[in-house]
Amino acid sequence: MQKLHLVLLIHSHQPVGNFDHVLEEAYAKCYLPFLQVLEKHPAIRLGLHYSGSLLEWTDAHHPEFFDLLRTLVSRGQVEMVGGGFYEPILIAIPFEDRIEQVKRLADYLENRIGTRPTGAWLAERVWEPQLPSTLAAAGVDYTLLDDSHFLWAGFEPEQLFGHYQSEDLGAKVSLIPGVQKLRYLIPFQSPEENIAYLRQVMMAHPGGMAAMGDDCEKFGVWPGTHKWCYEEGWLEKFFAAVEANSDWLVTTPPAEYLAAHPPLGHAALATASYAEMGEWSLPPEPQRRYHAVQAEFAGRPDVLRFLRGGFWRNFFVKYAESNLLHKKMLYVASKLRAMETGTRRGLPFRRALADARTHLLRAQCNDAYWHGIFGGLYSPHLRTALWQELIRAEKIADTAAAGHASYSEMVRQDLDADGAEEVYFNSENYAALVKPSDGGTIAALDFRPRNVALINSLERRREASHAKLTEAAASDSSRVDSIHDRVVAKEENLAARLRYDRWPRHAFRLLLFNASKKLADYEQVRLEECAAFAAGRWHVDSAASERLEMSLTAPLSAAATGSAAEATLRAEKLFAFARAGDTFSIACDVRLASQGPASRPVPDTPPNGKPLHLFAGIEVVLNFLAPNANDRYFDLPAGRQPLNWCGSAPASSLRVVDEWQDVAARIEAPAAAEFWIAPVETISISEEGFERVYQGSQILAVWPIELSAGANWDARLALHIGPARA
């Protein structure tokens, strides 16, 4: 009797920068018990993939885990599967880095486990047609994709119970279709239901293959699954049920199945990931319409198989923060390639380059570049970890290029690929990216002596998931559902905390607004500040290594003046950088000049012949990660306040301290009336449900203005950065 081959590929990963306690819990609740149950069932044979970041942590904290892995491998029960070491989206990183990521993990597994993988796990199953060239060049024979990849390419469902060969420019790789039905059955439905489905497959495809590739975390980390899989014994029962049906069902590791069975044919697949990823990558309104079409054709699987959302690179469009992180990674990678092709040699240089390469590869870990139910873009500690790796790598490259310890440089280029030029400053103490096209703001700011990304906040934006907040409030969180079906809120009344920013959370944004506005308006994003000056395209008048002058002439909105008429203002902004020892400072000088009513080219009076009365604010956004930690706080004349504090403080100076990262920021605003301070908190969804996440603090120095035609108004906001423990 021909048997059905059940091919399981179980994937385990934890992001670069994740908390030790999170990994420790995942190890205890999932990674270790999964192998312990597997060890008791020698007839169950499968493929296991572990990301390099998880393996490094495990080696440091639980080296005994490798003994168990080696035992399972040596008796032929486990096939180790490779991939990119730090779990990058391979197609989104430079070709040379793709090869190095895959070979690093293969080398690691060969050295630590004693076996070199022939297959590779693709992070988030993100596929693009040119990947066979990459995989083949890295020594990869096969990978696993979802059945949706094949269905979107025109395959019929009954064709997906074997493997196919794909090629790019003659380079070949085998593709295993993972069956979505199994991904949703395992482990959420009873072993009996799983066996019944597999029997149906066997009857239709005797001698064929049913493959399932998915996260190990669903066997213990996802909500409710540890109790379900281990305390209530689902995993044990499932393995036993497979063994009990060995007359027609056998588990086979991926490479073993491929070696014994020829491919069913050739497959040319379009760019894709799993179906949910395509949904998450869409903007909110298209995502809503996508859901509506899904509901309309819920009873038409023949139609739904052709329905797909966006694709992974959409996240660079949907989230400017992801795009900036990605383009900074590419920029640093180009600097390292210049080091590699240069003429410098010697052991210290080679060691520095190797160190920088590792930091760069770690910064390519995929999680902080995207968000759905999974993904970590909304997790500040994960974004911060990648920024820190880039800071370290770039600092090494810049020091090597300069040839000495002290240097400063200014580069004008479109770093983030948005079609507008940025001005990039860097020295041994800082790196700052100024965006003239977005209000003349600083979008990224690094404190290099401590490898700290200072601005790293996230714009509060509408998400399609926010519509589910009411549903979440009344949901039952005790059920053991697939993560895609759970709708749970981690605290009450989250919908009331939703805020939507008008602009990205950059620093030194000029806000001109009505003098009737209060702190509460600022906290609730109701300032109605003049868009032209806050987010307009400023002109670069001059730029040097530590100095930048910009200007903008535009109408001042009626909402800002409280008048039906508009006035024209000329604004000038001057950035000056300075550094000494382990510190640096940025002084931002702003000058406003009234040019009278907007309707007249050279007027001599403001609207109605009266001076302009309004507020001016210069905003700084800083993110020191932990809003309630004792070692992170606002140091105010009246005493310390936690970072999630909302309130006003007297001008003209305040200090924000992060003892954990050893960095402090002193903000000075001479002649300002006060500082307004409010937390930036997002509402996002994760595996555990909707949650509120601190993304930083917005700090606005506020000045009242009375400005007559022909007169000037001047202000300065200075930011001084140095060690907290100096």
Number of C-alpha atoms within 10 A of each C-alpha: 7 13 18 26 25 25 24 22 27 21 20 19 20 22 23 26 19 16 12 11 9 11 19 16 13 20 20 14 21 24 22 16 18 20 16 12 15 20 18 12 15 15 18 20 25 23 23 22 23 25 24 28 20 21 24 14 16 17 13 9 13 15 13 10 16 15 13 16 19 17 14 19 19 14 10 14 21 26 26 29 30 30 31 28 26 29 29 26 22 27 17 17 18 13 15 12 19 26 19 16 26 28 22 19 26 27 17 18 20 14 11 15 18 14 18 19 23 19 26 23 25 22 21 22 21 22 25 16 15 17 22 26 18 21 24 19 17 21 17 25 20 25 25 23 24 27 24 23 24 24 18 18 16 14 16 13 13 10 15 23 26 24 29 21 19 21 19 15 8 10 15 20 22 22 25 27 25 28 19 18 12 20 17 17 15 21 21 21 15 15 21 13 13 20 16 12 14 21 17 11 17 22 14 13 20 18 17 21 30 23 29 24 25 21 16 21 22 22 26 24 22 20 22 18 24 24 16 17 23 19 10 12 13 22 23 17 16 19 19 16 16 22 18 11 12 13 12 19 23 18 24 25 24 30 20 13 18 20 9 8 13 12 16 13 11 13 18 14 20 14 16 26 24 20 18 14 24 19 22 25 24 22 18 19 12 15 20 17 11 17 14 12 13 17 12 11 13 12 10 11 11 11 11 16 17 12 16 20 19 21 21 26 17 16 21 19 15 17 20 16 26 20 21 19 23 22 18 19 25 20 15 22 24 14 17 24 14 13 20 15 8 10 7 11 10 7 8 9 15 14 11 14 20 15 14 24 25 15 20 26 25 25 27 30 26 24 24 27 27 24 21 20 19 18 19 20 21 27 20 21 21 23 25 25 22 29 25 24 25 30 29 22 28 26 23 21 24 22 15 17 16 14 10 10 10 11 15 18 15 19 16 13 13 15 20 22 12 13 10 14 18 24 21 20 22 23 25 24 25 26 21 20 21 24 24 22 18 22 26 32 24 24 22 24 21 23 24 22 19 17 23 24 25 23 25 26 29 27 21 20 18 18 19 17 18 18 13 15 23 16 12 21 19 12 14 12 18 10 11 19 18 20 18 11 8 21 24 24 26 15 12 13 12 20 14 8 12 17 19 15 15 16 15 19 28 26 24 29 23 26 25 28 26 23 17 12 16 13 18 14 12 18 18 14 14 17 21 17 27 22 20 20 26 23 22 17 19 24 17 18 12 11 16 14 16 17 16 20 19 20 21 20 20 18 21 25 24 16 18 25 23 16 15 9 17 21 24 24 22 17 21 20 25 20 22 16 22 15 19 9 9 16 19 20 20 20 20 20 17 20 16 21 19 26 25 28 23 19 12 11 10 11 17 15 17 22 21 11 12 13 17 21 18 20 21 24 25 24 24 23 26 25 25 29 23 21 21 14 13 14 14 24 24 21 18 14 12 8 8 16 18 18 28 21 16 19 15 16 17 15 20 17 21 19 18 25 25 23 17 14 17 18 24 25 22 17 24 20 24 16 15 22 16 20 25 23 25 22 21 24 21 23 22 24 24 20 18 19 19 23 18 17 17 24 29 27 26 24 25 28 30 22 22 18 17 14 18 21 22 13 12 16 15 14 18 20 24 21 20 18 24 23 18 15 12 8
